[in-house]
Amino acid sequence: MKIFITILAIFAIGAGLLYLNACKKPETKATAATELPDSLKTPMPDWAKNAVIYEVNWRQFTPEGTIAAFEKHLVRLKHLGVDVLWFMPVNPISEEKRKEGLGSYYAVADYRGVNPELGTMEEFKNMVQKIHELGMKIIIDWVPNHTGWDHPWIKEHPEFYTQDAAGNIIDPVDPATGKSWGWTDVADLNYDNKEMRKAMLGDMCFWLTDVGIDGFRMDVAHNVPNDFWDEARETLFTLKPDIFMLAEAEVPYFRNSGDFAADYGWSLHHLLNDIAKGKKPASALDEWLKTDREKNRRGFHMQFITNHDENSWNGTEYERMGEGVDAFAVLSFTFDGMPLIYTGQESAFNRRFKFFTKDSTDWGDYSKADFYRTLVDLKHKNKALWNGEYGGVVQKIATGHDDKIYAFVREKEGDKVLVVLNLSPDNVEFTLDSDLVVGEYNNVFAASTQSMTKGIALSMKPWEYLVLSNR
């Protein structure tokens, strides 16, 4: 028994040393740089202040589904204007209890490994270097809520997992109902276990220091205790102060606490779907904006019209938004927050990707690339559209047809953008009777100049949009 206890003690010490080694401060970092921003500033690296994020669906991006095949798109994505590449989970996928076909990316078998279907860790590190050489950043999808059933912790540390009364490890449950989500291919992690938390943070540190990534998109962040994110902030930001943290959640605490720079704009996304279907008027955006400002004191949303979950489970943006797709894309880029482009958007890809099996993107002639490049370029050069407190606040302009027309101005340090959107299937005539609109602008999509005066009369076709910039 004494020998057994000694072995356990040695193992515990070794595990602790591995954690401390992975998370120790780099010797080249000045300690002063690790100070967190104050309560009025978003915990965001300077490079993200006007950034656009692009989600990479590994499995469907190329016929090969490999790192080597994806790398051929890097220059194209740079030309598109993308700043941050978010990769869906790169880790090996568990075999045990695997969902149909190739399984779910989110059933992680090894937090420190690379899925062999993609390539090797050396290839991934080389790709990270190429991304940085092109002036882009990379964040990876991290799955902190659960692991696959093949993960070594299952056998080595069953105490790391949530267990039922009989001591059996269980799959994740819905906190609201106590019933299983149906994610039977994964095992729920127990955040009451401090050693599990240390091991999790150690694995995150590995990707920041050994691999060189620039941050994380945290999967199901709302099902992980808030105090863990506080702990992660202290550890990760101290280790690498300029990381970008994105939460797959819409929980005000995450941003207000400084744990995350950005979260998901789920509520706005759902509202846009309702407006597109005629279930809500365009004026519903006013109440959303008012409520959102009251709840969130800093940080910003990632805004989107599609992503991997929406596409596979709820339909493409064309299914959900019909002929209004471009108008809602313009809104997502100009309204409030960091815009997302998902795999295939620049090609007007209009098919639901199969989630668990191979279903390659048809890139065609990249028919929407110029459209998105125009929006990205505007985002980069006009400070009014920058992220969080770096950009200007949305100032609504009444039109007398607010149920269909949504118009607003954003201004920052002399930069100004005026956006007018017809979020309806009707032709609408109206006036912009506000001093806010006055000025000389560039018509962003018409490549022409336009003078705007108070009381100017406009006529817009169904789903038409007007984007004016003084830059």
C-alpha positions, -999 to +999 in steps of 0.1 A: +000+000+000+029+024+009+045+017-025+012+023-043+008+056-024+043+066-032+038+059-069+006+080-069+025+109-052+052+107-078+027+107-106+008+137-090+041+157-087+050+148-122+017+159-136+019+191-116+054+198-130+042+192-165+014+217-159+037+243-144+062+239-172+036+243-199+021+273-182+052+291-169+058+326-182+081+328-212+115+342-202+114+367-232+081+383-220+082+414-198+061+409-167+046+444-171+030+433-204+009+407-186-013+433-168-050+429-177-069+458-192-089+479-168-127+475-165-134+499-194-113+482-219-119+450-239-093+422-231-084+421-268-050+423-286-044+454-307-043+432-338-080+423-334-094+458-332-106+458-368-103+421-376-125+398-396-127+361-386-130+331-410-142+297-399-124+267-415-144+235-417-114+211-422-133+181-433-153+199-460-128+225-472-110+204-497-115+169-512-084+157-494-094+173-460-058+177-451-035+205-438-014+203-470-045+207-492-058+236-471-025+255-473-031+261-510-060+284-500-040+306-476-030+332-501-065+334-514-079+339-479-053+366-473-064+383-505-100+381-493-088+402-464-092+376-436-074+385-404-081+355-381-085+319-392-106+298-368-101+261-373-127+237-361-111+211-337-078+198-350-075+170-324-078+133-330-114+120-329-124+092-305-133+058-321-153+045-291-190+054-294-182+075-325-211+090-343-218+079-379-191+080-405-160+100-395-175+111-362-177+145-346-148+169-344-159+176-309-152+141-295-116+148-286-093+118-280-062+138-272-060+175-264-023+177-274-026+157-307-035+165-343-061+144-361-040+120-384-066+125-411-054+161-413-017+154-411+010+156-384+018+181-356+049+191-376+027+200-406+003+219-384+032+239-368+046+247-403+011+259-413+009+282-382+042+297-393+029+303-428-002+319-415+018+343-394+042+351-423+011+361-443+001+385-415-029+365-403-036+350-369-049+315-360-072+304-332-084+268-327-116+253-315-112+240-280-136+216-264-135+221-226-169+206-216-163+170-225-139+145-242-143+115-264-145+081-247-110+072-260-093+101-242-066+087-218-083+105-188-112+080-191-090+052-177-062+071-160-084+097-142-121+086-141-125+112-113-120+139-139-155+130-152-191+134-140-205+101-127-239+088-119-249+073-085-234+040-096-201+055-104-205+054-142-191+082-163-220+099-182-224+120-213-233+157-209-267+168-196-287+199-201-284+219-169-319+232-173-336+198-175-310+173-161-315+152-192-289+141-217-282+164-247-279+132-268-241+138-272-235+101-265-201+101-282-186+122-255-181+121-217-189+150-194-160+166-175-162+173-138-151+209-130-153+202-093-120+184-097-091+208-094-066+184-109-087+182-140-087+219-143-049+221-140-045+194-167-069+212-190-051+245-186-018+228-191-030+214-225-042+249-235-008+264-226+008+238-248-009+251-279+000+287-271+037+281-263+047+249-282+025+253-313+022+291-314-015+297-319-031+331-311-061+321-291-092+299-287-128+296-297-143+278-266-170+253-274-201+252-252-184+278-229-217+284-210-217+248-196-183+253-180-183+271-146-176+309-147-148+306-121-128+283-144-128+310-171-115+334-144-088+310-137-081+305-174-078+342-179-052+346-152-032+317-166-035+322-203-032+360-205-002+359-181+014+334-204+006+352-236-010+387-232-020+392-268-043+362-272-079+364-286-106+346-266-140+338-282-168+321-263-194+300-279-220+315-256-239+347-251-233+352-214-227+388-203-204+377-175-178+363-199-172+397-216-178+419-185-154+399-164-126+402-191-125+364-195-134+368-232-130+396-258-160+383-278-189+360-276-215+347-301-242+371-314-268+343-312-297+366-302-291+390-331-286+360-355-320+346-345-336+380-348-322+384-384-337+351-393-371+362-380-369+395-399-360+377-431-391+355-427-413+384-419-419+373-383-403+405-369-401+441-382-367+457-389-374+480-360-370+450-336-333+458-340-338+489-318-349+469-288-321+443-294-295+470-294-309+487-263-310+455-243-276+444-255-260+477-244-275+473-210-262+438-205-227+441-220-203+467-206-173+458-228-162+434-255-183+426-286-202+399-303-190+378-332-218+385-358-227+360-385-254+349-409-241+313-409-216+290-392-210+252-390-239+246-366-264+268-384-255+254-418-256+217-409-286+217-385-308+248-393-301+254-430-279+275-452-282+313-451-301+311-484-327+287-469-331+309-438-328+344-453-339+339-489-332+369-512-322+390-482-288+372-477-266+400-490-285+427-470-281+407-438-244+400-446-239+438-449-256+443-415-234+417-399-203+435-411-214+471-403-238+469-373-219+460-341-192+435-335-167+413-354-180+397-386-176+360-394-172+344-428-178+307-429-164+281-453-181+286-486-197+320-481-174+336-506-187+311-532-224+315-524-223+279-513-259+268-508-260+233-494-261+219-459-228+203-451-231+168-437-216+170-402-203+135-396-192+124-431-172+138-460-191+164-481-166+187-499-172+224-507-180+233-543-159+265-547-170+273-582-158+307-593-159+324-558-188+345-570-192+363-537-155+370-531-156+406-544-187+413-523-170+401-491-137+417-500-154+450-503-169+447-468-137+435-453-117+464-468-143+489-454-140+473-420-102+476-421-099+512-432-129+530-415-125+533-378-163+537-373-167+500-380-139+487-357-146+462-330-157+470-294-148+504-280-124+509-309-154+516-332-183+540-332-217+534-316-248+527-337-270+558-341-304+549-355-320+572-382-358+571-383-373+569-418-411+567-412-409+531-425-389+516-397-407+483-400-390+477-433-361+502-435-332+502-411-308+531-413-279+540-390-247+560-388-215+551-370-187+576-364-152+574-348-124+600-348-136+617-380-144+584-398-181+579-407-203+552-422-239+555-432-258+523-438-294+520-452-310+486-456-344+475-469-351+444-448-383+436-466-396+421-499-413+455-508-403+486-527-401+515-502-399+552-506-388+573-476-367+602-464-337+605-441-347+635-421-316+638-398-285+659-396-266+627-390-267+618-427-252+650-440-219+647-458-199+637-488-194+599-492-181+572-513-207+547-523-189+516-513-205+491-537-212+515-566-176+529-566-190+564-569-194+595-548-227+606-532-238+638-514-263+634-486-285+662-472-310+663-444-344+653-457-331+635-488-356+612-504-347+576-513-363+547-530-352+512-523-360+479-540-366+447-520-336+437-499-315+466-513-287+481-493-267+513-494-233+516-477-217+551-477-183+559-462-163+591-459-131+571-463 
